[in-house]
Amino acid sequence: MDALLDTDTLNEVLKGRNPIAVRHAADYLQQRGKFAISSITWYEVLRGLLEKNAAVQLAQFRSFCGNTLLLPVTVDVLERAAHLWVIGRSQGLAPKDADLVIGATALVNGRTLVTGNTAHFAWIPGLTLANWRDP
């Protein structure tokens, strides 16, 4: 499975606080060699570190990203996200734009979205989810 890490999972991996998620991450790296994240996830993590003025963690994050595939927000991703927004709204949902773009990034790139926030994404047609918090 080629994975795309959601922001919550990336934070767990970077902080090393959840041993189950860390084990899954280590296994994935051993098999695949590098992680992939959406540029939206990169933005969310970066803005959080900048807001906290967390210089050490920022340096660690930048180093981590040196061996991470950063998937861009393309026109195809944005179009898929817009279609998902319409689907979500028709179901009475109020999907967040960042979640839509991350989910669309996974779909467009044929990746499984790894997230602990499965409820945010479970309604998206065709999206495969994994939760590295699960054993």
Secondary structure, 3 states (H helix, E strand, C coil): CCEEECHHHHHHHHHCCCHHHHHHHHHHHHHHCCEEEEHHHHHHHHHHHHHHCCHHHHHHHHHHHCCEEEECCCHHHHHHHHHHHHHHHHCCCCCCHHHHHHHHHHHHCCCEEECCCHHHHCCCCCCCEECCCCC
